[in-house]
């Protein structure tokens, strides 16, 4: 793939960038983002045996592709110069209730990444999750003092919170580091995710097939059907924030005091009804919504409200405007879903 070099790469970056989860949704989008900035010395890490993910990564520009379980042996053997690690690899299936799976991939593997970055003095950006907030008993503030109190609703959220707690208890950590609590992310390259894909992806396919969209009825007092609220964030905003942090960490302008865990949403909760209406608008069709009962296995672990407090990120210096729900959904539907196009 020919890269659209929108800007000159940071001249101080003479080594490589590791991206884990590079065959997945957000990780593959991150690879494309870096390619478009002119970065080609990328080390892609993931399980590349999943055929459904092939289109996410095979057209990208990179220097090495490493199976995730071989990464540390490869690093020990080749000892490359690494400028930063972007660790987006994880088991993200919220319906996987075998905690051992999440413990291995989301906790132990992340500890190994962290330990490597500490030993080699390499900056690290890793993906946490808003699933750590559980039912929101303690709100949605990325205050380090609250993290110990959080009660995630599923093993995935537990694993993400366990690593966040571990990271905070293992100073000094990498020279520069952040954990990003992704809220409800949507956008291109999620086509392989099936049940775990965004509501927009499901809505688009339902409209194409049936002409209407099914949404879950509310099973909680105080929330009308379709009025469950989430902080939906377009993947392109995640890429911009990560790129901004990467630039600051690698040019020496990221102070140690900024290290820590950050929310990454829009700061505005919107309803699933809003989301589906925006999807219909992107298809130039009037909305047609039907409601169905939520599956039993989801009811006890379902978040009815999430909204990121974005003050910490803004105070750290990030002032770029985020996509509104309508803007992000329209771009996704018209420019990606309509033609099954990849980022």
Phi, psi and omega per residue, in radians:
X1 nan 2.286 3.075
X2 -1.333 2.282 -3.078
X3 -1.512 2.385 2.998
X4 -1.517 1.747 -3.035
X5 -1.465 1.614 -3.035
X6 -1.357 -0.364 3.098
X7 -2.727 2.845 3.122
X8 -1.352 2.293 3.100
X9 -1.025 2.696 3.094
X10 -0.947 2.052 -3.085
X11 -1.116 -0.308 3.131
X12 -1.355 -0.216 3.137
X13 -1.561 1.643 3.139
X14 -1.701 -0.230 -3.120
X15 -1.736 -2.678 -3.080
X16 -1.885 2.873 3.046
X17 -2.011 2.212 3.046
X18 -1.599 2.277 3.021
X19 -2.152 1.969 3.030
X20 -1.557 2.732 -3.034
X21 1.245 0.425 -2.977
X22 -1.223 -0.265 3.071
X23 -1.645 -0.145 -3.090
X24 -1.507 -2.991 -3.062
X25 -1.064 -1.213 -3.038
X26 -1.256 -0.679 -3.126
X27 -1.069 -0.744 -3.138
X28 -1.209 -0.603 3.049
X29 -1.122 -0.644 3.107
X30 -1.120 -0.689 3.104
X31 -1.068 -0.787 3.130
X32 -1.110 -0.734 3.104
X33 -0.992 -0.800 -3.137
X34 -1.179 -0.693 3.056
X35 -0.999 -0.762 -3.106
X36 -1.198 -0.350 3.048
X37 -1.535 -0.022 3.099
X38 1.736 0.057 -3.126
X39 -1.523 2.162 -3.129
X40 -2.147 -0.266 3.124
X41 -1.490 1.234 -3.084
X42 -1.949 2.422 3.063
X43 -1.901 1.897 -3.079
X44 -1.590 2.259 -3.084
X45 -2.201 2.274 3.102
X46 3.138 -3.070 2.923
X47 -1.608 1.788 -3.031
X48 -1.567 0.166 3.129
X49 -1.499 -0.062 -3.141
X50 -1.484 1.842 -3.013
X51 -1.075 -0.570 -3.102
X52 -1.138 -0.293 -3.137
X53 -1.657 -0.072 -2.982
X54 -0.980 -0.751 -3.111
X55 -1.148 -0.319 3.121
X56 -1.167 -0.577 -2.961
X57 -2.174 -0.351 -2.936
X58 -1.184 -0.362 3.116
X59 -1.634 0.050 -3.077
X60 -1.449 2.860 3.087
X61 -1.795 2.237 -3.090
X62 -2.728 2.901 3.133
X63 -1.742 -0.546 -3.130
X64 -2.534 2.613 3.052
X65 -2.235 2.128 -2.978
X66 -2.213 2.266 3.005
X67 -1.140 2.443 -2.955
X68 -1.019 -0.620 -3.093
X69 -1.347 -0.176 3.121
X70 -1.745 -0.072 -2.984
X71 -0.982 -0.903 -3.000
X72 -1.251 -0.577 3.020
X73 -1.127 -0.722 3.137
X74 -1.125 -0.760 3.134
X75 -1.112 -0.689 3.118
X76 -1.147 -0.657 -3.106
X77 -1.295 -0.728 -2.999
X78 -1.739 -0.422 3.115
X79 0.806 0.984 3.140
X80 -1.278 2.791 3.012
X81 -1.426 2.072 -3.120
X82 -1.948 2.224 -3.137
X83 -1.530 -0.575 3.136
X84 -2.862 2.636 3.033
X85 -1.992 2.241 3.034
X86 -1.930 1.808 -2.990
X87 -1.759 1.588 -3.140
X88 -1.878 0.012 -3.137
X89 -1.298 2.376 3.136
X90 -2.968 2.810 2.893
X91 -1.534 1.998 -2.973
X92 -1.901 0.125 -3.091
X93 -1.302 1.920 -3.103
X94 -1.313 -0.161 3.091
X95 -1.719 0.082 3.029
X96 -1.498 1.895 -3.034
X97 -1.741 0.071 3.029
X98 -1.447 1.778 -3.055
X99 -1.086 -0.478 -3.126
X100 -1.011 -0.600 3.116
X101 -1.135 -0.823 3.134
X102 -1.191 -0.652 3.122
X103 -1.039 -0.767 -3.108
X104 -1.197 -0.862 -2.996
X105 -1.500 -0.584 -3.034
X106 -1.739 -0.430 -3.118
X107 -1.853 -1.096 -3.052
X108 -1.127 -0.741 3.122
X109 -1.131 -0.679 3.120
X110 -1.163 -0.640 3.069
X111 -1.081 -0.692 3.130
X112 -1.152 -0.708 3.071
X113 -1.067 -0.847 -3.141
X114 -1.015 -0.839 -3.104
X115 -1.078 -0.699 3.093
X116 -1.091 -0.787 -3.123
X117 -1.125 -0.664 3.088
X118 -1.123 -0.834 -3.089
X119 -1.098 -0.620 -3.079
X120 -1.730 0.038 -3.123
X121 0.961 0.957 -3.089
X122 -2.004 2.318 3.052
X123 -1.074 2.621 -3.086
X124 -2.400 2.321 2.944
X125 -2.113 2.178 -3.124
X126 -2.243 2.776 -3.125
X127 -1.608 2.099 2.898
X128 -1.769 -2.711 -3.075
X129 -2.770 2.596 3.016
X130 -1.205 -0.206 3.059
X131 -1.084 -0.335 3.104
X132 -1.126 -0.398 -3.062
X133 -1.374 -0.163 3.126
X134 1.034 -2.339 -3.125
X135 -1.452 0.082 3.088
X136 1.439 0.391 -3.132
X137 -1.011 -0.533 -3.118
X138 -1.883 0.306 3.135
X139 1.385 -2.884 -3.096
X140 -2.264 0.782 3.123
X141 -1.718 2.322 -3.132
X142 -1.471 0.829 3.112
X143 -1.485 2.167 -3.110
X144 -1.019 -0.514 -3.093
X145 -1.209 -0.346 -3.096
X146 -1.545 -0.399 -2.969
X147 -1.009 -0.653 3.124
X148 -1.118 -0.434 -3.043
X149 -1.579 -0.226 -3.018
X150 -1.151 2.566 -3.117
X151 -2.232 1.450 3.127
X152 -1.023 2.691 -3.034
X153 -1.636 -0.136 -3.123
X154 -2.580 2.872 -3.096
X155 -1.020 -0.620 3.085
X156 -1.019 -0.892 3.130
X157 -1.076 -0.681 3.094
X158 -1.039 -0.806 -3.095
X159 -1.106 -0.704 3.132
X160 -1.152 -0.694 -3.141
X161 -1.246 -0.608 3.107
X162 -1.083 -0.693 3.118
X163 -1.243 -0.685 3.074
X164 -0.980 -0.817 -3.141
X165 -1.084 -0.753 -3.139
X166 -1.082 -0.763 -3.129
X167 -1.058 -0.738 -3.125
X168 -1.204 -0.401 -3.114
X169 -1.693 0.133 -3.104
X170 -2.164 0.997 3.075
X171 -1.193 2.790 0.023
X172 -1.411 -0.183 -3.136
X173 1.319 -3.030 3.046
X174 -1.053 2.816 -3.099
X175 -1.020 -0.671 3.016
X176 -2.388 2.347 3.129
X177 -2.729 2.621 3.017
X178 -2.516 2.548 2.948
X179 -1.955 2.228 -3.029
X180 -1.873 2.040 3.133
X181 -1.453 1.617 3.128
X182 -1.192 2.303 3.041
X183 -1.550 -2.490 -3.049
X184 -1.449 1.731 -3.028
X185 -1.580 2.418 3.059
X186 -2.384 2.787 3.084
X187 2.557 3.124 -3.100
X188 -1.063 2.750 3.117
X189 1.411 0.196 3.059
X190 -1.719 0.185 -2.969
X191 -1.105 -0.391 -3.104
X192 -1.487 -0.126 -2.901
X193 -1.398 -0.249 3.075
X194 1.033 -2.195 -3.082
X195 -1.009 -0.530 -3.083
X196 -1.509 0.008 3.093
X197 -1.208 2.876 -3.082
X198 -1.159 2.798 3.092
X199 -1.054 -0.538 3.137
X200 -1.128 -0.779 3.108
X201 -1.036 -0.814 3.130
X202 -1.130 -0.739 -3.130
X203 -1.079 -0.804 3.139
X204 -0.983 -0.835 -3.094
X205 -1.210 -0.589 3.092
X206 -1.190 -0.697 3.109
X207 -1.093 -0.783 -3.124
X208 -1.086 -0.628 -3.083
X209 -1.507 -0.777 -2.965
X210 -2.038 -0.318 -3.102
X211 1.526 -0.020 3.101
X212 -2.525 2.946 -3.122
X213 -2.125 2.383 3.052
X214 -1.691 2.260 3.040
X215 -2.114 2.705 3.125
X216 -1.239 2.389 2.939
X217 -1.144 2.723 3.047
X218 -1.404 2.395 3.061
X219 -2.060 0.468 -3.113
X220 -2.385 2.280 3.137
X221 -1.058 2.424 3.130
X222 1.702 -0.165 3.118
X223 -2.143 2.083 3.063
X224 -1.295 2.841 3.112
X225 -1.003 2.245 3.125
X226 1.398 -0.069 -3.112
X227 -1.762 0.227 2.954
X228 -1.048 2.440 -2.977
X229 -1.990 2.322 3.085
X230 -2.372 2.756 3.019
X231 -1.632 1.710 -3.104
X232 -1.559 2.211 -3.088
X233 -2.205 2.313 -3.122
X234 -1.290 2.424 -3.066
X235 -1.030 -0.527 -3.123
X236 -1.105 -0.521 3.073
X237 -1.248 -0.641 3.071
X238 -1.054 -0.710 -3.125
X239 -1.127 -0.745 -3.137
X240 -1.108 -0.761 3.141
X241 -1.124 -0.799 3.138
X242 -1.083 -0.737 3.116
X243 -1.105 -0.696 3.094
X244 -1.091 -0.785 3.111
X245 -1.127 -0.740 3.130
X246 -1.031 -0.794 3.141
X247 -1.059 -0.778 -3.118
X248 -1.174 -0.680 -3.121
X249 -1.217 -0.539 -3.068
X250 -1.665 -0.207 3.074
X251 -1.816 0.084 3.046
X252 1.504 0.149 -3.082
X253 -1.724 0.106 3.113
X254 -1.690 1.852 -3.100
X255 -1.246 2.654 -3.135
X256 -0.986 -0.547 -3.109
X257 -1.140 -0.324 3.123
X258 -1.476 -0.223 -3.131
X259 -1.001 2.450 3.100
X260 2.609 -2.855 -3.025
X261 -1.831 2.304 -3.048
X262 -2.202 2.441 2.928
X263 -1.194 2.547 3.025
X264 -2.430 1.493 3.014
X265 -2.347 -2.719 3.072
X266 -1.767 -0.342 -3.053
X267 1.563 0.058 -3.131
X268 -2.307 2.041 3.095
X269 -1.365 2.404 3.098
X270 -2.287 2.745 -3.075
X271 -1.489 2.797 3.047
X272 -1.158 -0.531 3.039
X273 -1.058 -0.762 3.094
X274 -1.041 -0.756 -3.092
X275 -1.077 -0.802 -3.100
X276 -1.231 -0.666 3.079
X277 -1.044 -0.705 3.118
X278 -1.125 -0.610 3.109
X279 -1.153 -0.789 3.081
X280 -1.052 -0.715 3.117
X281 -1.053 -0.721 3.099
X282 -1.096 -0.400 3.087
X283 -1.684 0.042 -3.109
X284 1.017 0.758 -3.137
X285 -2.265 2.664 3.052
X286 -1.284 2.578 -3.102
X287 -1.183 2.496 3.109
X288 -2.514 1.751 -3.000
X289 -2.075 2.343 3.006
X290 -2.102 2.684 -3.088
X291 -2.006 2.432 -3.139
X292 -2.253 2.772 3.096
X293 -1.167 2.486 3.070
X294 -1.249 2.423 3.093
X295 -0.985 2.503 -3.094
X296 -0.986 -0.645 -3.054
X297 -1.249 -0.166 3.140
X298 -1.810 -0.362 -2.931
X299 -1.063 -0.686 -3.078
X300 -1.416 -0.196 -3.079
X301 -2.101 0.315 -3.036
X302 -1.612 2.268 3.088
X303 -1.518 2.090 -3.138
X304 -1.557 -0.254 -3.138
X305 -2.675 2.256 2.954
X306 -2.445 2.472 3.083
X307 -2.753 2.005 -3.076
X308 -1.246 2.295 2.908
X309 -1.417 1.988 -3.014
X310 -1.735 0.220 -3.068
X311 -1.050 -0.733 -3.063
X312 -1.099 -0.748 3.134
X313 -1.135 -0.739 3.126
X314 -1.127 -0.720 3.133
X315 -1.147 -0.461 3.116
X316 -1.319 -0.208 3.045
X317 2.048 0.067 3.131
X318 -1.574 1.992 -3.037
X319 -2.143 0.163 3.119
X320 -1.182 2.412 3.133
X321 -1.233 2.394 3.103
X322 -1.482 2.726 2.990
X323 -1.057 2.406 2.934
X324 -1.273 2.875 3.108
X325 -0.986 -0.806 -3.103
X326 -1.124 -0.713 3.141
X327 -1.158 -0.796 -3.101
X328 -1.162 -0.787 -3.140
X329 -1.124 -0.724 -3.135
X330 -1.077 -0.765 3.114
X331 -1.103 -0.762 -3.116
X332 -1.114 -0.835 -3.088
X333 -1.169 -0.864 -3.027
X334 -1.291 -0.698 -2.974
X335 -1.748 -0.153 -3.115
X336 -2.279 -1.049 -3.079
X337 -1.100 -0.687 -3.072
X338 -1.028 -0.582 3.134
X339 -2.011 0.216 -3.056
X340 0.844 0.853 -3.074
X341 -1.609 2.548 -3.125
X342 -1.816 2.676 3.048
X343 -1.498 nan nan
